[in-house]
Amino acid sequence: MARRRRRRRKKINPLATLAAVAGGFLALSVLVEAVRDHPVIAAAVGAAVVAAGGAWLCLRSAADRRLAEHERHISVTDGMSGTEFEFFIARLMRAGGCRGVRVSGGSGDMGADVTGRTPDGRRIVVQCKRYSGPLGSPHVQRFAGTARDIHHADVALLVTTGHPTRQARDIARRCRITLVDRAALARWVTTNVPPLP
């Protein structure tokens, strides 16, 4: 039976600790001296720090509100069936100016759930994946194999409510598939601007 290795406790160097404490006191005394000698500059710096902190909090709060609004809009898809999700995407495409939009999903669709023309006339083919978990690279690979060669897509969108893996994103980029994840779909829902390349 192998012997367990005992963890070596790191020894605290008393000189390093003393130097750190002394350095902290020195920095504090320099700061106090600077404030006493230059109160106007110190007040201006303090006001700038407070203003910057306030601005950061406002921006963070606005970003949180936008995220919550996106999530509220996208959450409607969570209870949809696959077919309902395909019709939902078709409605989004029409609202974004796409023409000739048709839902063609079902058995034998070979990855083309929704087809149509972009506002500038390019053929668009969409595959819809209403998932709650991760979306792996095999889904992207299968769609990449049919989108252009079989469906003659100028624009290939893979839309998912899930979370694509790093490998899925890499395959999509290499195969020129526009991967629309939950966050991008939420932006599409709230802005009516399709995420077209």
N, C-alpha and C positions, 0 to 999 in steps of 0.2 A: 504494500500500500504506500502510495507516494506521500511524503511528508508535506504538510501544508507550509507554504512559505509564510513567514511572519512578516507582517507589514512593518517596514521601517518608519518610525515616527520621525518626521522632519524636525531637526533641531532648530530652535529659534536662536538666531544670532543676536546676543544682547547688544552688541555694538551697532548692528544695523537698526535695531529697534530704537536705540537711543538717538541715532542719527536722524531717523524719520521723525521722531518727536521734536527734536531740536529744529529740523527744517520746517515743520509745521508752525512752531512758535515764531520762528524768524519771519516766515511769510505773513503770518497774522500781524506781527508788529509792524512790518513794512506797510501793510494795508491800512492799519490804524493811523500810522504816521502820515501816509498819503492823504487820507480823508481829512485829518486835522489841518494839514498844510494847504490843501486845495479843496475846500468844501463845495465850491461851485462846480468844479469838474467832477467831483465824486457824486454830487446830486444829479448832474447831467447823465453820467454813466449809469447810475442807478435807475433813473427815469427811462433811459434807453433799454435797459435790461427788462424792466417791467413792461414797457410797450412791446418789446419783441416777444416776451412771454404771452402777453395778451393777444397779440396778433396770431401767434402760433395756436393758442387755444381756440380762437375764432375759426381759423382755417380748419383745424382738426374737427371742430364741432360741425362745420358746414359739410365736410367730407363724410362724417358719420351720418348726417341727415340724408345726404344724397344716397349713400349706401343703403340706408334703411328704406328709402323711397324705392330704389331699384328692387330691393328684396321683396317689398310689399307687392310690387307689380309682377315680378317673376313668380311669386309663390302660387299664382293661379294655375301654373302648369303642373304643380306637384300632384294634383289629383286627377290629371288627365290620363286617358288611355293613349296608346301609341298613335291610333288613328286621329283622335281629337287633337293631339299635339301636331300632327301633320297639317290638319286644317288650320290650326292656330298659326303656324309658320306661313302658310299660304296667305292668310289674312294680313300678316305683317308685311309680306312681300308686296301685296297689292297696295297697302297703305304707304309703302315706301316708293311707289312709282313703278314697280315691275309690271310688265304686261304679259298677257297670255298665260297667266299662272294656272297650273293644273296639278291637282293632287293625283299621283299615280301609284302611291304606295300600296303594298299588299304582296301576296306571294307572287314571285316571278318578276318583281320590279327591278331586280338586279341593282339595288342601291339607289335608285332614283325615286325618292318619295314625293318630291315636289319639283316641277320644272317650270320654266318660264323664260322671259327675256328681261334683262336689266334695263333701267331707264335709258341707257345708251345703246341698247340693241343686242348685247351679247347674250348667248344662250347660257342660262344658269340651271344647274342641277343641284338639288339639295337632298342630303340624307339626314333624317331626323332620328336622334337617339334620346328618348326620354328616360334618362337614368338618374338614380340618386347617388350612385357610388362612382368609382373611378372608371374612366373610359380608356381602355388600353390600345396599344398600337395595332393589334390585329383588325380592329374595326376600321381604322384609318387605311390600313393596307388593302382591305377588301374593297373599300370605296374608291381608293386610288386606282385599283385595277379595272374599274368599270366606268368611272366618271367621264373620262375623255375618250377612251378607245371605243366604248360601246354607246354611251349617251352623247358623245360629241360636245361635252361641256366646254365653254370658254371660261366659265367661273364655276368652281366646285366648292360648295359649302357643306360642311358637316356640322350640324347644329345639335348641341347636347345640353341637357340640364345638369349633367354630371360634371366631373372634374377630370379632364384629360391628364394622363400621366406625362412625365417628361419625355418618354420615348414616343408617345402618341404625338406630342407637339413637334418633335424632331422629324418624324415621318411625314407629318402634314406639311411642314415647311419644305422638306426636300421634294415632295410630290406636288407642290403648288396647290394644296388643299387649304382653303380658308377654314380654320377650326374656330367655331363660335361656341365658347364655353358659357357657363351660367352667367358670369359677370358681363360678357359681351352681349349675351342675349338680353340681359336686363337693360343695358344701355339702348339696345335696338327697340325694346318695348317702350321705353320712356321717351325716346327721341323720334321714333318712326324713320330713322336713317339706317338702311340695311348696311351691314358690315362688308361692303364689296371691295375687292382689291382694285 
